């Protein structure tokens, strides 16, 4: 299976020694569960996108420092490409910014969360069961680093999970498109580096709580299996 990685940002050079670029983190997350998986990288934030939906077997869209409501041409092109995938038979999984881009492309409003930043290792509640959610979980913990969020489900979508910090934590459209607000690909050391670097932006109290939360175990391995099952359907 060939997965198209839509790169919507790149890791700051200061932090690359931790776990490489974002695409490297996704490969490290998924490859242990699918050794034969292939990846084709598309530098979406530089304007490079697949020529057509059929170029890869499925697509994975990364996080980003940008907001989906910014007026950049590459963001508009990305949302147009995501819209073109709907009904193509090619599965799509969006992470954080990718999750928000999927929602925006489907007609939802994305804006800054009224409750502020969602950071650290946080729990969400699963409110629906799907065949690809194996092994099943009632609650799920992953790393979060976001200020924007999806304010309400887009038309024709299904809520899969929610949290206190994020009302739309997981959702799907047409059983072929999946949005995940959290970052199962972020290792703990990278999360710690981001939090320590963003004290002024996020606020010292929230950063301190975020750093403390990193002591908790996350469900990254299970989420990797879910993502792969979804992409293979």
C-alpha positions as CSV (number, residue, x, y, z in Angstrom):
1,X,0.0,0.0,0.0
2,X,1.3,3.4,-1.0
3,X,0.3,6.3,1.4
4,X,0.5,9.9,0.2
5,X,1.8,12.0,3.0
6,X,0.4,15.6,2.6
7,X,3.0,17.7,4.5
8,X,1.4,20.9,5.7
9,X,4.4,22.0,7.7
10,X,7.9,21.0,8.7
11,X,9.6,20.6,12.0
12,X,11.7,23.5,13.1
13,X,15.4,22.7,12.5
14,X,16.1,23.1,16.2
15,X,13.9,20.1,17.0
16,X,14.7,17.8,14.0
17,X,17.3,15.8,16.0
18,X,14.5,14.5,18.3
19,X,12.4,12.6,15.7
20,X,13.0,14.1,12.3
21,X,10.3,15.9,10.2
22,X,6.6,15.3,10.6
23,X,6.6,12.7,7.8
24,X,9.3,10.8,9.6
25,X,7.2,10.7,12.7
26,X,4.2,9.2,10.8
27,X,6.5,6.6,9.2
28,X,7.8,5.7,12.7
29,X,4.3,5.4,14.0
30,X,2.9,3.3,11.3
31,X,5.7,1.2,9.8
32,X,6.1,-1.1,12.9
33,X,2.5,-2.3,12.3
34,X,2.9,-2.6,8.5
35,X,6.5,-3.2,7.4
36,X,5.7,-3.2,3.7
37,X,3.9,0.2,3.8
38,X,5.2,2.7,1.3
39,X,5.0,6.5,1.6
40,X,5.1,9.2,-1.1
41,X,5.6,12.7,0.3
42,X,3.9,15.8,-1.1
43,X,5.1,19.1,0.2
44,X,1.6,20.6,0.4
45,X,2.7,23.8,2.1
46,X,4.9,24.5,-0.8
47,X,2.1,23.9,-3.3
48,X,2.9,20.3,-4.2
49,X,-0.1,18.1,-4.3
50,X,-1.0,14.8,-6.1
51,X,-2.1,15.3,-9.7
52,X,-5.1,13.1,-9.0
53,X,-6.7,11.0,-6.3
54,X,-5.5,7.8,-7.9
55,X,-1.8,8.7,-7.5
56,X,-1.8,6.9,-4.1
57,X,-3.8,4.2,-2.4
58,X,-4.7,6.5,0.5
59,X,-3.8,9.9,2.0
60,X,-2.5,11.1,5.4
61,X,-2.6,14.9,6.1
62,X,-0.3,16.3,8.8
63,X,-0.5,19.1,11.3
64,X,0.6,22.7,10.7
65,X,1.4,26.0,12.4
66,X,-1.0,27.6,10.0
67,X,-4.8,27.8,10.4
68,X,-7.2,26.4,7.8
69,X,-9.0,29.8,7.6
70,X,-5.8,31.6,6.6
71,X,-5.9,33.0,3.1
72,X,-2.8,31.2,1.7
73,X,-3.3,29.8,-1.8
74,X,-1.8,26.4,-0.8
75,X,-4.4,26.0,1.9
76,X,-7.2,26.6,-0.6
77,X,-5.6,24.1,-3.0
78,X,-5.3,21.5,-0.2
79,X,-9.0,21.9,0.7
80,X,-10.0,21.6,-2.9
81,X,-7.9,18.4,-3.2
82,X,-9.5,16.9,0.0
83,X,-12.9,17.7,-1.5
84,X,-11.9,15.8,-4.7
85,X,-11.1,12.7,-2.6
86,X,-14.7,12.4,-1.4
87,X,-16.3,9.7,-3.5
88,X,-13.0,8.7,-5.1
89,X,-12.7,5.5,-3.2
90,X,-9.3,6.7,-1.8
91,X,-9.3,6.9,2.0
92,X,-8.1,10.0,3.8
93,X,-6.9,10.6,7.4
94,X,-6.3,14.1,8.7
95,X,-4.3,14.9,11.8
96,X,-4.9,18.2,13.7
97,X,-4.6,20.7,10.9
98,X,-5.5,17.9,8.5
99,X,-8.5,17.1,10.7
100,X,-9.6,20.7,10.6
101,X,-8.9,21.0,6.8
102,X,-11.2,18.0,6.2
103,X,-14.0,19.6,8.3
104,X,-13.5,23.0,6.6
105,X,-13.6,21.4,3.1
106,X,-16.9,19.7,4.1
107,X,-18.5,23.0,5.2
108,X,-17.7,23.2,9.0
109,X,-16.5,26.2,10.9
110,X,-13.0,26.0,12.3
111,X,-11.9,28.7,14.7
112,X,-9.9,29.3,18.0
113,X,-11.3,27.3,20.9
114,X,-13.1,29.3,23.5
115,X,-11.4,27.2,26.2
116,X,-7.9,28.0,24.9
117,X,-5.1,25.7,24.0
118,X,-5.5,22.0,24.2
119,X,-2.0,20.6,25.1
120,X,-0.4,17.6,26.6
121,X,-1.6,14.0,27.0
122,X,-5.4,14.3,27.1
123,X,-8.3,11.8,27.3
124,X,-11.2,11.6,24.9
125,X,-14.4,9.5,25.1
126,X,-15.3,7.2,22.2
127,X,-19.0,7.7,21.4
128,X,-19.3,5.3,18.5
129,X,-17.9,1.9,17.5
130,X,-16.5,1.2,14.0
131,X,-15.2,-2.1,12.6
132,X,-11.7,-0.6,12.2
133,X,-11.5,0.3,15.9
134,X,-9.8,-2.9,16.9
135,X,-8.8,-3.4,19.6
136,X,-11.8,-1.3,20.9
137,X,-11.4,1.4,23.5
138,X,-13.9,3.3,25.7
139,X,-11.5,6.2,26.3
140,X,-8.4,7.1,24.3
141,X,-5.4,9.2,25.3
142,X,-3.1,10.9,22.9
143,X,-0.9,14.1,22.7
144,X,-2.6,17.4,21.7
145,X,-1.1,20.7,20.6
146,X,-3.8,22.9,19.1
147,X,-5.5,26.3,19.5
148,X,-8.0,26.0,16.7
149,X,-10.7,23.3,16.6
150,X,-13.7,22.2,14.7
151,X,-16.7,24.0,16.3
152,X,-19.4,21.6,15.0
153,X,-19.7,18.5,12.8
154,X,-19.7,19.2,9.1
155,X,-22.9,18.1,7.2
156,X,-23.1,14.3,6.5
157,X,-20.4,13.4,9.1
158,X,-20.4,11.2,12.2
159,X,-19.0,12.0,15.6
160,X,-16.7,9.3,16.9
161,X,-15.1,10.8,20.0
162,X,-15.2,14.0,22.1
163,X,-13.3,15.4,25.0
164,X,-13.6,18.2,27.6
165,X,-11.0,20.2,25.7
166,X,-12.4,19.4,22.3
167,X,-16.0,18.7,21.3
168,X,-15.1,17.1,17.9
169,X,-12.1,15.0,18.7
170,X,-12.7,12.3,16.0
171,X,-15.2,12.2,13.2
172,X,-15.7,10.5,9.9
173,X,-17.4,11.2,6.5
174,X,-18.8,8.5,4.2
175,X,-16.7,5.9,6.0
176,X,-13.7,6.9,3.8
177,X,-12.5,10.1,5.5
178,X,-11.3,10.4,9.1
179,X,-10.4,13.4,11.2
180,X,-8.3,13.1,14.4
181,X,-7.6,16.3,16.4
182,X,-4.8,14.8,18.4
183,X,-1.2,13.8,17.5
184,X,-0.6,10.1,17.9
185,X,2.7,10.6,15.9
186,X,4.3,13.0,18.3
187,X,6.8,11.3,20.7
188,X,6.9,12.5,24.3
189,X,10.3,14.3,23.8
190,X,9.0,16.3,20.9
191,X,5.9,17.3,22.9
192,X,8.1,18.4,25.8
193,X,10.3,20.5,23.5
194,X,7.2,22.2,22.0
195,X,5.7,23.0,25.4
196,X,8.9,24.5,26.8
197,X,9.3,26.6,23.6
198,X,5.7,28.0,23.7
199,X,5.4,29.1,27.3
200,X,4.6,32.7,26.4
201,X,2.1,31.7,23.7
202,X,0.3,29.0,25.7
203,X,0.7,30.4,29.2
204,X,2.9,29.0,32.1
205,X,0.1,27.3,34.0
206,X,-1.2,25.4,31.0
207,X,2.3,24.5,29.9
208,X,3.1,23.2,33.4
209,X,-0.1,21.1,33.4
210,X,0.8,19.8,29.9
211,X,4.3,18.8,31.0
212,X,2.9,17.0,34.0
213,X,0.4,15.1,31.8
214,X,3.3,13.7,29.6
215,X,4.0,11.3,32.4
216,X,0.9,9.4,31.3
217,X,0.9,6.5,28.8
218,X,-0.7,7.3,25.5
219,X,-2.6,4.9,23.1
220,X,-0.4,5.6,20.1
221,X,0.1,2.0,19.1
222,X,-3.6,1.3,19.1
223,X,-4.3,4.5,17.2
224,X,-1.7,3.5,14.6
225,X,-3.6,0.2,14.1
226,X,-6.9,2.0,13.8
227,X,-5.5,4.4,11.2
228,X,-4.0,1.5,9.1
229,X,-7.3,-0.4,9.2
230,X,-9.1,2.7,8.1
231,X,-6.7,3.3,5.2
232,X,-6.9,-0.3,4.1
233,X,-10.7,-0.6,4.0
